[in-house]
Amino acid sequence: MANMFEKCAADREAEQRKIEKTVSAPAAAEDEKRTTLSLSLTVSDKKALKMMAAERETTIAAIIHEWVQEHLEEVNG
């Protein structure tokens, strides 16, 4: 008789591999060489970006990167 927990263990392992693949996928973008960009914004736009970054527990640079990626998909899609 097979162990009654084998299927649960196999399902959990598959789920874990899927999670690890999803979580580690963006690492390639993080390894990409970075450059500095000077950007002139309104004071209110800068405050809004800072608030968004704080709420998401990320950086303004990450928000801008995300925006660029989304719009590249629209252009290339």
Long-range contacts (C-beta under 8 A, 24 or more apart in sequence): 29-65
